[in-house]
Structures are given as C-alpha cells and as structure tokens.
Amino acid sequence: MDRIAITGGARLNGTIPVSGAKNSAIKLMAASLLTDEPLRLTNMPRLADTRFLGKLLSRLGVEVVERDGADGQETVLHAAEITSGFAPYDLVRQMRASFNVLGPLVARSGQAKVSLPGGCTIGARPVDLHLQALEALGAKIDLHEGYVYAQAPRGLKGAEITFPIVSVGATEHAMLADGTTVIHNAACEPELADLQDCLNAMGAKVSGAGTPTITITGVARLGGATHAVIPDRIEMGTYAVAAAMAGGEVRLSNARPGLIDALLRKLEEAGAGVEETADGVIIRRNGSRLNAVDIETAPFPGFATDLQAQFMALMTTANGESRIRETIFENRFMHAPELMRLGADISVSGGEARVRGVERLEGAEVMATDLRASVSLVIAGLAARGETIVSRIYHLDRGFERLEEKLGACGAQVRRIKGDGEPEL
Ligand code: EPZ
C-alpha cells in the first residue's frame, strides 16, 4: 500500500486551487438516476470516492464518462435505462454514501435492493432516518440478510418528514427520492443547497435548502442538465489549517470562505492572518506561535466535524491548552493516539479531547484511520522535526485530489512512496 512521507519544517507559500466538493459530487452523481437524459457535472473532483460511485452507477446501467471539457474536469452520467436495482455489499461497505442510490432507484424504477452499509471507524452511523424518510414517502421497506429491499410500484407519494436529529445524508436522501415532500429539521449544509440547485436545473421544484425546512414539489419528470459542483469547503479548510500550521502565506483560490466561517474565526482567534479575496482566502502566519483555542463541532454553520482532526493537529503546537469537543460522531478521535506518536500531548475523555501544546512535534511513522484523520497527520508532519510517514493513505485518496502536488507547489516536502517501499517516480 502507498504511504506518504513528509519532511517537516518548510513554510508554505503559494496558491492552492480548491477542487469541487467530494461530499456534494457523490450525491449529485446519484441524482443522475432520476432522469433518462444526461447529467453533466462540471468542477468534478477526481477522487477514489467519485470513481467508486461511478463504478456502482455503471453496474446499475448508468453510462459514466469522465472527461476534460471546456470548463475543466467533468463527468457526464446518462441513465437512459436502469438495468439493475441491486447495490451489493462489497460496493456499499466501501463507501457508505453509495447507500444514497436507494431513494433515486425506488423513485425511478419502483424497487431496489441495496446493502446496508455496516459500521464505520468514526461512529455507528445508522441509516434508520434514511429508511424512515423513504417509508414516509410510501416505500415498503424490508430488511433481510443485510439488505434493504424497497418497493414503491406506484411511485413515491408526498409526505411531511420531521427528522428527530439533523442528518446530512438522510436529508439528501429524502430530496433524492423526488416526491412531493416537506422536510423539517433538515440539515443546512451547503451541499444540500448544491443538490437543490442541481435538481432544479433538472426541472425539479425544490426550495429552502440551506434552511431547516426544504420543500419539494413533485414534477412529472426530470430532464438532463449541466451543473457545476460547489468548491470543497473541507479541502479549503484543511489547507487553511495546513498554512497556519507550517507558517507562510497561502492563497486558496476557487473557494468560498463563507462556507468555513467558523474555522476562519477560530484561526484568527489563534493568531493566524485571514484575508478574504474575490475568489477565496489568504491565510498567513509569520512564525510566531499560535495560541490555543477551544472548538466544538456542530452542524453547519458551526465548526465542521470534518475539520476537527485537522484543527486538533494545529493545536498540538499552540501555546496553552485547547479543548476539542466532538458532538457529531461518537468515535472521531482516532487521530489522537497517532498525533501522540509525533509527540503531541493529548488526553481524550468521552467526546472531549484536551490538547496541551508542545514546542515541537517529531516525525514518526503513523497510520491513517479515516479520511480526515489521515490529513491531520499530514498537517502535523508539515511542522514536525524530521520525517513523518503516513501509512494506509488510501483513506486520503478518497477525498483529497492531488494532495502532494498541491502542497508541493507551495514548498512542502511531501512525496508518495509506492506500495513496494520504493519512492514513486
Ligand atoms: C455526511 O455524513 C458527510 N459524508 C460526513 O463527511 C460528515 O462528517 C457528516 O455529513 C456531518 O457533516 C458525506 O457527505 C458523504 P449525518 P452523513 O447523517 O450524512 C446520525 C467525510 O469525512 N445518524 O449528518 O453520514 C449519525 O450517526 C465524511 O467526508 C443517525 O443516527 O452524516 C451521526 O451521529 C465523514 N441515523 C449524525 O446523525 C441516520 O439515519 C449526523 O450524521 C443518519 C445519521
């Protein structure tokens, strides 16, 4: 398996273009199941997760073409006919978001058999709310031998759905089911508004995404469309933290800083410079040590759980003690023991970690446990003395496009070591 080696100490100076958002792209790709006309998605990131979903969609009968178009990387998905309504365990377990093909499959063909996704390293992550939403919309749901069998031969009907807790995936799933629906206590994450814009471009009538109430008025049929994926707020936030960690000045372009306001305010509070520009944000640190600040993760617009690991890495060398509370997932501190291998002083108790800043981290071999945890180790490595080697970076490849290239262009010493232990040529 590939590993990444980081030689710490280099400051970062330069520009990093932010890619299209992974967590939006994969839901938009699933929306292609709702129409027999082509859906063209531009600003598409090329990631293991998007490739992976492309593979599943192909199995269901969708023609998936990745190409470089006039607007950059794009994917055209054409579900002229759904040839299978079956999403097997070996595909769904590898990427939970594949489960979100269930709703569109039932909406389009009246039935589907989709594997339950199973467990996950960051928490139990059940899908009960997804299933409740589909049942409310009239789907008959049966669970057998690890599979969800869903049927709605006469199509999905209208319903009012009130989620007991805020769930991004369940909200998206209810939107992808394409019935006349009012969703209360909806997630407000920007990816929902992106999905709304895409569905509306396809001819749907969706309003309210970005607020806790989303209204979908069913239409007779959806058609093809072209839609640009929103910039990845988590990638933007990750590189913002990397710049603050390594020092220097990094401009993040093709980005929407308003989507990570909670992080940017915390970076300022810690002592980093933050300057918003016409198409992104500049992050600066001149060498002086940052101050410890506390964070607590929350649904949007709060501090994103997907940036918690990166911020913890930043706090490992800050001046003072930082308290980090994780409120979304029950097991999202797996990066803490790995950061401690680099010399960090962290104690975890329940949903709270206390990080006492040390002067300097020291390079070591560490192991990635999930996507965001992996990148927190790369960030720590940027500021550690000597070499840090991160293994199991297939997690990283799921969600960060050309990471070594983007960081390397700003002066970071980051290289990929191929699985045989030899450096990649
Ligand atoms: C999405 O996951 C993202 N994934 C996650 O990013 C992100 O951390 C999360 O939203 C929160 O922002 C994708 O978009 C692919 P939820 P999702 O449903 O939709 C509980 C990354 O690193 N819950 O909002 O699965 C759940 O267990 C990933 O890119 C239920 O109890 O998150 C959690 O505690 C990791 N029952 C809480 O809700 C359900 O049916 C919020 O989860 C569904 C969720």
Residues whose N, C-alpha, C, O or C-beta is under 5 A from the ligand:
A	BS01	EPZ	N23 A97 R125 P126 V127 D128 L129 H130 V166 S167 V168 G169 A170 T305 D306 I328 F329 L371 R372
